[in-house]
Amino acid sequence: MNDERFVRILVLQNEVEAVLLDSILNERKIPHVMRTYHHLVFDGIFQFHKGWGQVDAPEFFSREITEIYADLPCEADNLNESGDF
């Protein structure tokens, strides 16, 4: 499996998602790479249009990573629970 090619699994919308997902994937020892779309020259313009970045991993882990991502708490849910809008 060490020679398996990494592919884009999903696009992340913000840095909070990236940090949470990265932590869980590390904990479960799932090989992955977080790639941000931020580019210093363009001052984050790609992140505005394309999302924060992406998760690359061996395709074998695609379903597991997607399921973990789907279970992450949504920022909107967190705002609703605290009563802040």
Summary of the structure (lengths in Angstrom):
residues: 85
radius of gyration: 14.3
end to end distance: 45.8
largest distance: 48.3
contacts: 206
relative contact order: 0.25
helix: 46%
strand: 20%
